[in-house]
């Protein structure tokens, strides 16, 4: 399915010049540092933590994002997400740029939607043996 027919999640980002230990200043300003990997050289960027958290909360990690990086529209997926161990704050995000027609491998999270008849009557319980599956698309 071409990206133009899909409902894309939009997110704005800016190029990032702050690197190393100075990224703590970005986080205090409400920005999450990140990197875009893919068809070209890795590119450092920053995105609003509030907007990023809303996208992840509403759409999850398994969605194509239309990332507006300083006026350039790029299609990306979340490759890796780092959170603080105890607080759960967003620390860093890695995006992978996707190109229409190019195959990518991704993990899709499995969600149990209904209960089996046995679990509904109280005679047992449902348990997923896998939390995710790897898909190629």
C-alpha positions in Angstrom: 0.0 0.0 0.0 1.5 3.4 -1.0 2.2 5.8 1.9 0.0 8.4 0.2 -3.1 6.3 0.9 -2.2 5.5 4.5 -3.2 7.6 7.5 0.2 8.9 8.6 1.0 10.3 12.1 2.7 13.7 11.8 5.5 14.8 14.0 7.8 17.9 13.8 11.5 17.7 14.5 14.5 20.0 14.3 18.1 19.3 13.5 20.3 18.8 16.6 23.7 20.4 17.1 24.0 19.5 20.8 25.7 16.2 21.3 27.3 14.2 24.1 26.6 15.1 27.7 25.0 18.4 26.8 21.8 16.6 25.8 20.7 16.8 29.4 20.0 20.5 28.7 17.7 19.5 25.8 15.7 17.1 28.1 15.3 20.0 30.6 13.8 22.1 27.8 11.3 19.4 27.0 13.1 18.0 24.0 14.1 14.4 23.3 17.3 13.8 21.3 17.3 11.3 18.5 18.9 9.9 15.4 17.5 9.0 11.9 19.1 6.0 10.3 18.3 4.7 6.8 19.2 5.5 3.3 21.7 8.2 4.0 24.2 9.0 6.8 22.7 9.0 10.3 21.3 12.4 11.2 20.9 13.9 14.7 17.6 15.5 15.5 15.4 16.6 18.4 11.7 16.4 18.9 9.2 17.7 21.5 9.0 15.2 24.3 5.3 16.0 24.8 4.4 15.5 21.1 6.5 12.3 20.9 4.9 10.8 24.0 1.4 11.6 22.6 2.2 9.8 19.3 3.6 6.7 21.2 0.7 6.6 23.6 -2.0 7.0 20.9 -0.4 5.0 18.0 2.3 2.8 19.6 5.7 2.1 18.1 4.4 0.2 15.1 3.3 3.1 12.9 4.8 5.0 10.0 5.5 8.6 11.0 5.6 11.5 8.7 8.5 13.4 10.3 8.8 17.0 9.3 12.5 17.7 9.8 13.1 21.4 9.2 10.7 21.5 6.2 11.8 18.1 4.8 9.1 15.4 4.9 10.6 11.9 5.8 8.8 8.7 6.5 10.2 6.9 9.5 9.4 4.1 12.0 10.6 3.8 15.6 13.7 1.6 15.6 14.7 2.0 19.3 13.4 3.9 22.3 15.3 4.5 25.5 13.6 5.4 28.7 14.8 6.2 32.2 14.9 3.0 34.3 12.8 4.2 37.3 10.9 7.2 36.1 10.1 6.0 32.6 11.0 9.4 31.0 11.9 9.4 27.3 15.7 9.7 27.0 16.5 9.0 23.3 14.8 7.8 20.2 16.1 6.1 17.0 14.1 6.4 13.8 14.6 4.3 10.7 13.8 5.9 7.4 11.6 3.7 5.2 11.5 3.9 1.4 8.4 2.8 -0.5 9.1 -0.5 -2.3 12.0 -1.4 0.0 11.5 -4.4 2.4 12.0 -3.8 6.2 11.8 -6.2 9.1 9.9 -5.1 12.2 8.5 -6.5 15.5 4.8 -6.3 15.9 3.3 -6.5 19.4 0.6 -9.0 20.0 -2.4 -8.0 22.0 -5.0 -10.5 23.4 -8.4 -9.1 22.5 -11.0 -11.7 23.7 -11.2 -14.5 26.3 -11.7 -18.1 25.4 -14.9 -19.8 26.4 -13.0 -21.8 29.1 -11.6 -18.6 30.6 -15.0 -16.9 30.5 -16.6 -19.6 32.6 -13.8 -19.5 35.2 -12.3 -22.9 34.3 -9.0 -21.6 33.1 -7.1 -18.6 31.8 -5.7 -17.3 28.6 -1.9 -16.9 28.2 0.1 -15.6 25.3 3.3 -17.5 24.7 4.7 -14.8 22.5 4.6 -11.0 23.1 5.6 -10.1 19.6 6.2 -11.5 16.1 8.7 -10.4 13.5 7.2 -9.4 10.2 8.7 -8.3 6.9 6.9 -5.9 4.8 
